[in-house]
Amino acid sequence: MGFDIPEPYVWDESFRVFYENLDEEHRGLFKGIFDCAKNPSDADALSHLKSAVKTHFTNEEGMMTSAKYPDFNNHKPLHEEFLKTLNGLTTPLSQDTIKFAKEWLVNHIKTTDFKYKGKLQ
C-alpha cells in the first residue's frame, strides 16, 4: 500500500505524529530529500541527509525505548535497513533512488510511525 507522494516534496500536516521534536525532524528529512532531488550531484546535500536521518532515527528510537514502546523490535530494523541503503549511496543520485527515498519516508511515517502516536513520552 502506498500513499500519495507530495509534489513539491514537502512535509505537511498530514504527516504529524504529534511529538513536536519528531515532526520538526520529519520536516528536515523531507527538506533533505527535496534538496537531493533538486541537485542529485550535490554530495553535501546527500551527506546532510545521511546525518539528519541518523540523528532522527537515534532520537525516535530513544523515545521508543524510554516509553517501552511495544513495537520497537519491528520498527528499529526498518530504520537500520533504510540507513544502510542511504549510507551506500554516492552522487550523482539516480531518479530511481530519489523516488525510493521519497516513497520510503512517506510510507514509513504514515504506516510505521503513526503506530506510535500517543504511545511515546
MDTraj code that builds the backbone (N, CA, C; nanometers):
import mdtraj as md
import numpy as np

residues = "MET GLY PHE ASP ILE PRO GLU PRO TYR VAL TRP ASP GLU SER PHE ARG VAL PHE TYR GLU ASN LEU ASP GLU GLU HIS ARG GLY LEU PHE LYS GLY ILE PHE ASP CYS ALA LYS ASN PRO SER ASP ALA ASP ALA LEU SER HIS LEU LYS SER ALA VAL LYS THR HIS PHE THR ASN GLU GLU GLY MET MET THR SER ALA LYS TYR PRO ASP PHE ASN ASN HIS LYS PRO LEU HIS GLU GLU PHE LEU LYS THR LEU ASN GLY LEU THR THR PRO LEU SER GLN ASP THR ILE LYS PHE ALA LYS GLU TRP LEU VAL ASN HIS ILE LYS THR THR ASP PHE LYS TYR LYS GLY LYS LEU GLN".split()
xyz = np.array([
    [0.0850, -0.1173, 0.0000],
    [0.0000, 0.0000, 0.0000],
    [0.0893, 0.1233, 0.0000],
    [0.0599, 0.2127, -0.0893],
    [0.1395, 0.3331, -0.0953],
    [0.0533, 0.4577, -0.0819],
    [0.1130, 0.5600, -0.0253],
    [0.0464, 0.6880, -0.0105],
    [0.0928, 0.7812, -0.1205],
    [0.0118, 0.8832, -0.1484],
    [0.0496, 0.9821, -0.2485],
    [0.1761, 1.0540, -0.2033],
    [0.2663, 1.0733, -0.2977],
    [0.3907, 1.1438, -0.2713],
    [0.3669, 1.2915, -0.3020],
    [0.3858, 1.3790, -0.2028],
    [0.3570, 1.5205, -0.2275],
    [0.4537, 1.5820, -0.3277],
    [0.4008, 1.6683, -0.4100],
    [0.4835, 1.7474, -0.5011],
    [0.4360, 1.8907, -0.4920],
    [0.5181, 1.9859, -0.4552],
    [0.6588, 1.9632, -0.4245],
    [0.6736, 1.8759, -0.2998],
    [0.7902, 1.8161, -0.2878],
    [0.8143, 1.7202, -0.1810],
    [0.8437, 1.7944, -0.0509],
    [0.7365, 1.8267, 0.0208],
    [0.7496, 1.8960, 0.1480],
    [0.6551, 1.8327, 0.2498],
    [0.6934, 1.8420, 0.3764],
    [0.6128, 1.7935, 0.4874],
    [0.4860, 1.8770, 0.4959],
    [0.3753, 1.8142, 0.5304],
    [0.2530, 1.8877, 0.5586],
    [0.1857, 1.8250, 0.6806],
    [0.0768, 1.8849, 0.7247],
    [0.0102, 1.8428, 0.8483],
    [-0.0360, 1.6969, 0.8460],
    [-0.0538, 1.6397, 0.7279],
    [-0.0991, 1.5003, 0.7211],
    [0.0063, 1.4027, 0.7728],
    [0.1296, 1.4523, 0.7934],
    [0.2389, 1.3684, 0.8432],
    [0.2628, 1.3847, 0.9932],
    [0.1805, 1.4632, 1.0624],
    [0.2023, 1.4895, 1.2047],
    [0.1935, 1.3627, 1.2883],
    [0.2941, 1.3466, 1.3749],
    [0.2918, 1.2378, 1.4728],
    [0.2620, 1.2930, 1.6128],
    [0.2513, 1.4247, 1.6239],
    [0.2127, 1.4941, 1.7465],
    [0.3184, 1.4887, 1.8572],
    [0.4436, 1.4772, 1.8152],
    [0.5584, 1.4999, 1.9029],
    [0.6381, 1.6062, 1.8282],
    [0.6386, 1.7285, 1.8818],
    [0.6925, 1.8414, 1.8059],
    [0.8353, 1.8183, 1.7581],
    [0.9195, 1.7584, 1.8439],
    [1.0580, 1.7338, 1.8028],
    [1.0642, 1.6372, 1.6842],
    [0.9819, 1.5345, 1.6849],
    [0.9838, 1.4381, 1.5739],
    [0.9216, 1.4985, 1.4489],
    [0.8151, 1.5757, 1.4652],
    [0.7567, 1.6424, 1.3480],
    [0.8584, 1.7378, 1.2856],
    [0.9327, 1.8099, 1.3677],
    [1.0346, 1.9020, 1.3167],
    [1.1449, 1.8241, 1.2439],
    [1.1856, 1.7125, 1.2991],
    [1.2878, 1.6305, 1.2332],
    [1.2340, 1.5728, 1.1024],
    [1.1074, 1.5304, 1.1014],
    [1.0483, 1.4806, 0.9774],
    [1.0478, 1.5909, 0.8708],
    [1.0176, 1.7149, 0.9110],
    [1.0236, 1.8273, 0.8161],
    [1.1636, 1.8350, 0.7549],
    [1.2639, 1.8191, 0.8402],
    [1.4020, 1.8248, 0.7935],
    [1.4372, 1.7119, 0.6979],
    [1.3807, 1.5933, 0.7215],
    [1.4073, 1.4812, 0.6308],
    [1.3438, 1.5064, 0.4941],
    [1.2230, 1.5613, 0.4953],
    [1.1605, 1.5978, 0.3677],
    [1.2481, 1.6981, 0.2941],
    [1.2972, 1.8001, 0.3665],
    [1.3819, 1.9009, 0.3030],
    [1.5108, 1.8383, 0.2506],
    [1.5677, 1.7465, 0.3282],
    [1.6911, 1.6813, 0.2853],
    [1.6723, 1.6024, 0.1568],
    [1.5625, 1.5296, 0.1472],
    [1.5348, 1.4539, 0.0243],
    [1.5035, 1.5500, -0.0897],
    [1.4272, 1.6561, -0.0608],
    [1.3961, 1.7574, -0.1615],
    [1.5256, 1.8170, -0.2175],
    [1.6196, 1.8517, -0.1288],
    [1.7466, 1.9104, -0.1724],
    [1.8263, 1.8140, -0.2591],
    [1.8242, 1.6859, -0.2240],
    [1.8933, 1.5856, -0.3065],
    [1.8256, 1.5709, -0.4427],
    [1.6937, 1.5767, -0.4434],
    [1.6202, 1.5646, -0.5701],
    [1.6463, 1.6853, -0.6597],
    [1.6582, 1.8019, -0.5963],
    [1.6811, 1.9255, -0.6715],
    [1.8179, 1.9243, -0.7389],
    [1.9157, 1.8654, -0.6712],
    [2.0507, 1.8594, -0.7263],
    [2.1133, 1.7242, -0.6920],
    [2.0855, 1.6222, -0.7742],
    [2.1328, 1.4862, -0.7446],
    [2.2849, 1.4703, -0.7404],
    [2.3583, 1.5706, -0.7880],
    [2.5047, 1.5635, -0.7863],
    [2.5661, 1.6320, -0.6654],
    [2.4852, 1.6876, -0.5785],
    [2.5338, 1.7625, -0.4632],
    [2.5702, 1.6678, -0.3482],
    [2.6988, 1.6399, -0.3346],
    [2.7464, 1.5486, -0.2308],
    [2.7200, 1.6038, -0.0906],
    [2.7247, 1.7353, -0.0746],
    [2.6963, 1.7953, 0.0562],
    [2.5514, 1.7726, 0.0966],
    [2.4593, 1.7839, 0.0012],
    [2.3173, 1.7600, 0.0301],
    [2.2961, 1.6152, 0.0734],
    [2.3609, 1.5226, 0.0057],
    [2.3484, 1.3818, 0.0428],
    [2.4083, 1.3568, 0.1800],
    [2.5216, 1.4146, 0.2079],
    [2.5855, 1.3988, 0.3382],
    [2.4961, 1.4549, 0.4488],
    [2.4376, 1.5693, 0.4239],
    [2.3472, 1.6301, 0.5218],
    [2.2263, 1.5390, 0.5457],
    [2.1703, 1.4833, 0.4390],
    [2.0560, 1.3935, 0.4525],
    [2.0933, 1.2714, 0.5363],
    [2.2071, 1.2106, 0.5079],
    [2.2513, 1.0937, 0.5842],
    [2.2617, 1.1269, 0.7328],
    [2.3196, 1.2412, 0.7638],
    [2.3363, 1.2832, 0.9018],
    [2.2016, 1.3094, 0.9687],
    [2.1116, 1.3763, 0.8979],
    [1.9794, 1.4077, 0.9527],
    [1.8989, 1.2805, 0.9791],
    [1.9075, 1.1845, 0.8889],
    [1.8355, 1.0584, 0.9063],
    [1.8901, 0.9834, 1.0280],
    [2.0213, 0.9755, 1.0388],
    [2.0822, 0.9045, 1.1515],
    [2.0417, 0.9692, 1.2840],
    [2.0497, 1.1011, 1.2910],
    [2.0118, 1.1731, 1.4126],
    [1.8650, 1.1501, 1.4461],
    [1.7790, 1.1599, 1.3466],
    [1.6363, 1.1405, 1.3691],
    [1.6076, 0.9992, 1.4200],
    [1.6634, 0.8996, 1.3552],
    [1.6386, 0.7619, 1.3982],
    [1.6849, 0.7407, 1.5425],
    [1.8002, 0.7954, 1.5769],
    [1.8520, 0.7844, 1.7138],
    [1.7547, 0.8478, 1.8128],
    [1.7063, 0.9667, 1.7809],
    [1.6130, 1.0365, 1.8703],
    [1.4804, 0.9622, 1.8832],
    [1.4269, 0.9187, 1.7705],
    [1.2985, 0.8489, 1.7705],
    [1.3096, 0.7167, 1.8473],
    [1.4159, 0.6429, 1.8224],
    [1.4361, 0.5155, 1.8918],
    [1.4575, 0.5371, 2.0415],
    [1.5218, 0.6464, 2.0782],
    [1.5396, 0.6784, 2.2197],
    [1.4060, 0.7031, 2.2880],
    [1.3178, 0.7731, 2.2208],
    [1.1843, 0.7970, 2.2759],
    [1.1067, 0.6659, 2.2877],
    [1.1223, 0.5791, 2.1883],
    [1.0542, 0.4499, 2.1934],
    [1.1058, 0.3660, 2.3103],
    [1.2356, 0.3644, 2.3283],
    [1.2957, 0.2873, 2.4367],
    [1.2493, 0.3403, 2.5719],
    [1.2522, 0.4723, 2.5879],
    [1.2088, 0.5331, 2.7144],
    [1.0641, 0.4993, 2.7476],
    [0.9809, 0.4930, 2.6441],
    [0.8382, 0.4651, 2.6641],
    [0.8074, 0.3156, 2.6651],
    [0.9119, 0.2346, 2.6501],
    [0.8929, 0.0894, 2.6393],
    [0.7895, 0.0576, 2.5302],
    [0.8083, 0.1233, 2.4163],
    [0.7179, 0.1074, 2.3022],
    [0.7164, -0.0390, 2.2580],
    [0.5994, -0.1035, 2.2571],
    [0.5933, -0.2483, 2.2323],
    [0.6326, -0.2928, 2.0914],
    [0.6271, -0.2032, 1.9940],
    [0.6595, -0.2425, 1.8569],
    [0.8026, -0.2036, 1.8172],
    [0.8833, -0.1664, 1.9156],
    [1.0202, -0.1221, 1.8889],
    [1.1003, -0.2239, 1.8079],
    [1.0887, -0.3517, 1.8440],
    [1.1691, -0.4544, 1.7770],
    [1.1305, -0.4756, 1.6314],
    [1.0138, -0.4306, 1.5909],
    [0.9755, -0.4336, 1.4498],
    [1.0125, -0.3040, 1.3793],
    [1.0137, -0.1944, 1.4528],
    [1.0384, -0.0625, 1.3956],
    [1.1871, -0.0391, 1.3669],
    [1.2713, -0.0702, 1.4638],
    [1.4146, -0.0423, 1.4517],
    [1.4795, -0.1056, 1.3273],
    [1.4507, -0.2310, 1.2933],
    [1.5138, -0.2883, 1.1730],
    [1.4787, -0.2136, 1.0434],
    [1.3620, -0.1529, 1.0389],
    [1.3253, -0.0737, 0.9216],
    [1.4167, 0.0484, 0.9100],
    [1.4470, 0.1093, 1.0231],
    [1.5420, 0.2206, 1.0254],
    [1.6795, 0.1737, 0.9803],
    [1.7237, 0.0617, 1.0360],
    [1.8579, 0.0113, 1.0041],
    [1.8724, -0.0186, 0.8554],
    [1.7692, -0.0788, 0.7971],
    [1.7741, -0.1126, 0.6547],
    [1.7800, 0.0127, 0.5678],
    [1.6974, 0.1129, 0.6002],
    [1.6979, 0.2364, 0.5222],
    [1.8313, 0.3085, 0.5369],
    [1.8837, 0.3156, 0.6586],
    [2.0108, 0.3831, 0.6813],
    [2.1244, 0.3118, 0.6087],
    [2.1208, 0.1805, 0.6068],
    [2.2233, 0.1041, 0.5342],
    [2.2173, 0.1374, 0.3846],
    [2.0972, 0.1428, 0.3306],
    [2.0811, 0.1788, 0.1898],
    [2.1318, 0.3202, 0.1656],
    [2.0909, 0.4127, 0.2501],
    [2.1289, 0.5530, 0.2354],
    [2.2800, 0.5703, 0.2449],
    [2.3414, 0.5036, 0.3407],
    [2.4862, 0.5171, 0.3594],
    [2.5661, 0.4586, 0.2439],
    [2.5046, 0.3704, 0.1653],
    [2.5719, 0.3134, 0.0494],
    [2.5638, 0.3998, -0.0752],
    [2.4914, 0.5103, -0.0673],
    [2.4715, 0.5946, -0.1848],
    [2.5857, 0.6931, -0.2049],
    [2.6107, 0.7215, -0.3317],
    [2.7038, 0.8271, -0.3701],
    [2.6370, 0.9100, -0.4789],
    [2.6888, 1.0282, -0.4987],
    [2.6354, 1.1144, -0.6044],
    [2.7048, 1.0828, -0.7352],
    [2.6372, 1.1057, -0.8467],
    [2.5015, 1.1585, -0.8581],
    [2.3968, 1.0505, -0.8263],
    [2.2887, 1.0940, -0.7649],
    [2.1790, 1.0037, -0.7318],
    [2.0915, 0.9811, -0.8542],
    [2.0481, 0.8589, -0.8723],
    [1.9582, 0.8295, -0.9844],
    [1.8162, 0.8732, -0.9484],
    [1.7349, 0.8923, -1.0485],
    [1.5947, 0.9269, -1.0248],
    [1.5233, 0.8136, -0.9512],
    [1.5605, 0.6901, -0.9791],
    [1.5004, 0.5767, -0.9080],
    [1.5337, 0.5807, -0.7592],
    [1.6563, 0.6180, -0.7268],
    [1.6974, 0.6276, -0.5871],
    [1.6206, 0.7384, -0.5161],
    [1.6061, 0.8515, -0.5822],
    [1.5324, 0.9632, -0.5236],
    [1.3857, 0.9241, -0.5028],
    [1.3281, 0.8581, -0.6008],
    [1.1894, 0.8127, -0.5892],
    [1.1752, 0.7156, -0.4722],
    [1.2702, 0.6228, -0.4592],
    [1.2697, 0.5281, -0.3484],
    [1.2711, 0.6014, -0.2143],
    [1.3599, 0.6988, -0.1980],
    [1.3714, 0.7714, -0.0708],
    [1.2429, 0.8479, -0.0400],
    [1.1875, 0.9140, -0.1400],
    [1.0617, 0.9873, -0.1207],
    [0.9504, 0.8932, -0.0762],
    [0.9358, 0.7836, -0.1453],
    [0.8294, 0.6881, -0.1135],
    [0.8524, 0.6230, 0.0221],
    [0.9778, 0.5897, 0.0527],
    [1.0067, 0.5247, 0.1796],
    [0.9655, 0.6146, 0.2952],
    [1.0062, 0.7412, 0.2922],
    [0.9771, 0.8303, 0.4031],
    [0.8265, 0.8513, 0.4201],
    [0.7564, 0.8790, 0.3127],
    [0.6113, 0.8998, 0.3198],
    [0.5422, 0.7770, 0.3783],
    [0.5733, 0.6613, 0.3248],
    [0.5068, 0.5385, 0.3693],
    [0.5491, 0.4983, 0.5101],
    [0.6747, 0.5213, 0.5453],
    [0.7216, 0.4881, 0.6800],
    [0.6494, 0.5733, 0.7844],
    [0.6407, 0.7024, 0.7593],
    [0.5728, 0.7888, 0.8566],
    [0.4263, 0.7498, 0.8684],
    [0.3586, 0.7351, 0.7555],
    [0.2130, 0.7161, 0.7595],
    [0.1701, 0.5750, 0.7990],
    [0.2602, 0.4805, 0.7958],
    [0.2239, 0.3457, 0.8411],
    [0.2948, 0.3135, 0.9726],
    [0.4256, 0.3065, 0.9710],
    [0.5032, 0.2621, 1.0866],
    [0.5047, 0.3662, 1.1983],
    [0.5377, 0.4903, 1.1664],
    [0.5455, 0.5929, 1.2712],
    [0.4079, 0.6245, 1.3305],
    [0.3054, 0.6237, 1.2505],
    [0.1719, 0.6553, 1.3016],
    [0.1282, 0.5575, 1.4106],
    [0.1861, 0.4391, 1.4134],
    [0.1514, 0.3411, 1.5164],
    [0.1921, 0.3869, 1.6557],
    [0.2932, 0.4754, 1.6655],
    [0.3372, 0.5184, 1.7986],
    [0.2688, 0.6451, 1.8464],
    [0.1792, 0.7004, 1.7697],
    [0.1081, 0.8214, 1.8140],
    [0.0437, 0.7957, 1.9504],
    [0.0704, 0.8862, 2.0436],
    [0.0117, 0.8769, 2.1758],
    [0.0747, 0.7722, 2.2670],
    [0.1814, 0.7068, 2.2217],
    [0.2411, 0.5991, 2.2996],
    [0.3830, 0.6296, 2.3465],
    [0.4371, 0.7441, 2.3070],
    [0.5735, 0.7805, 2.3465],
    [0.5668, 0.8881, 2.4539],
    [0.6829, 0.9199, 2.5084],
    [0.6887, 1.0229, 2.6137],
    [0.7719, 1.1397, 2.5692],
])
top = md.Topology()
chain = top.add_chain()
for i, resn in enumerate(residues, 1):
    res = top.add_residue(resn, chain, resSeq=i)
    for name in ("N", "CA", "C"):
        top.add_atom(name, md.element.get_by_symbol(name[0]), res)
traj = md.Trajectory(xyz[None], top)
